[in-house]
Amino acid sequence: MLNKQVHPDDLRGLPFHAASLAAVGLCVGLWIRAKTVDETERGNAERRALFVGLWPPTLWMIGDTVRGWDK
């Protein structure tokens, strides 16, 4: 009840959706940065970018689930 008063239905999943889009931008930024480092560090930098690239679908689905509560 209190949660519905604090967060209207439309805005409840917005932080997770915003975090999902931010994670896409972070992934692209890390991937571009990985192309600028030397060969010895490139593999680790690419793995970091791919790891961050796995976050957006999870965050988006959490946002959809939270938005669907109490409906």
N, C-alpha and C positions, 0 to 999 in steps of 0.2 A: 504494500500500500504506500509506504513512504517512498519507495524507489520510484513508483509511478508518478508521484508528485514532484520528485527531484528531477527526474529525467523523463521528458515526454516521449511517447512511442517513436516519434520520428528521429530523435537524436540519440537514442540509447546505444545504437551500434556505431555511431559516427566516430568515436575515438579509435575503434579497431579498424574501421575502413580507412581512416586517415593514416594510421600506423602501417597498414598494408601498402598504401601508395608510397609512403615514405620509405618503406623497405625496398620497394622496386627502385626508387631513386638511389638509395644507398648501394644496392647491388650494382647498378650501372656505374656509379662512381667508383666503387671498389674494382670493378672489372677494367675500367679505363686506367685507373691507377696501376693495376697489375701489369698493364702493357708498358708502363714507363719505368718499372724497376728492372734491375739486372737479372740475368738468367738464373742465378742461384736462389733468388727470392721469388721468382715469378710463379713457381708451382704453388707455394704456400699462399701467395696473394690471390691466385685464381681459385684455390679451394675455399678461401675465406669468402670470396664473392659468390661462389656457388652455394655455400652454406647460408648466407644471408638471402640468397635468391629462393630458398625453400620457405621462408617465413611468410610471404604475402598470401598464399592460398589459405594457410592456417589462420592468419589474423582475419582475413575476409570472412571465413566461415564462422569464426567466433563472433564477429560483428553481426552476421546474419542470425545466429542463434540467439544472441542477447536481444536483438531487436524483436525477435519473435516471442519473447517471454510475455506472459500475461495477456495473450491474445485469444 
